[in-house]
């Protein structure tokens, strides 16, 4: 099994990984809240077309699309303290990169969305100004999943967590530990 | 093992438990209090958000929708809170089940009260 050499004491690494986990759970709750507002916003627009940028359902959505890239940015800053989570060429972890880029896309789409609605006062789900909200969230979810699996696999490797009993899940952790879950080249 | 600058005994010795404790700082199993405070703050902020609908924009955001959103979000926050405390304390001899039970029960009662009596 290709293991990274221990660069920091095991006990320190476990504590730091769990602190990362605290941030991830907070960000996950925030993302779940966005999903709830996806339905609240959609149900509002079933009955009322766009009135202004400042209806409560939009406050709710937009505040999260600012909080999520900033929160994951905070995770990236703390992530530097765990050597095993570094990405290619000692850069940021690939999953974190995808997550931050995805949520940054949603943050900038707030501006794109407001420009579009300056001319077109509708709230049809499929119009182009909404595309990057949805694509950004999907990219961010993929990156966050890759990052969470990597953190969990390392906690399994350090003996702080027990591997999954489901043989398919256990196989996934085994591949992640060997660096083969997503790519043979990208850790 | 090479430790960061400022830790260890100048390259000649190993890692002492005091060094490890200094590198860790505040241990995660001792963070139940700040996690609980954060959970309650998040719950109050959620009420503040839906209160904009109850009191300021009832025409755009009907009170029953606000109550629905508040209940669902309280459940999401409570699940996240329980996960946080349980994961941070697993493998240690710390146990904050009483505090978790009190916080979750308190917010549950508060949520029911708000859903029944607050709003237009």
Interface residues (C-beta under 8 A of the other chain):
Chain A: X6 X7 X8 X9 X11 X12 X15 X16 X18 X19 X21 X22 X25 X26 X28 X29 X32 X33 X36 X37 X40 X43 X44 X48 X51 X55 X56 X57 X59 X60 X160
Chain B: X1 X2 X3 X15 X19 X20 X23 X24 X27 X28 X31 X35 X38 X42 X49 X50 X52 X53 X57 X60 X61 X65 X66 X69 X72 X73 X76 X77 X79 X80 X83 X84 X87 X88 X91
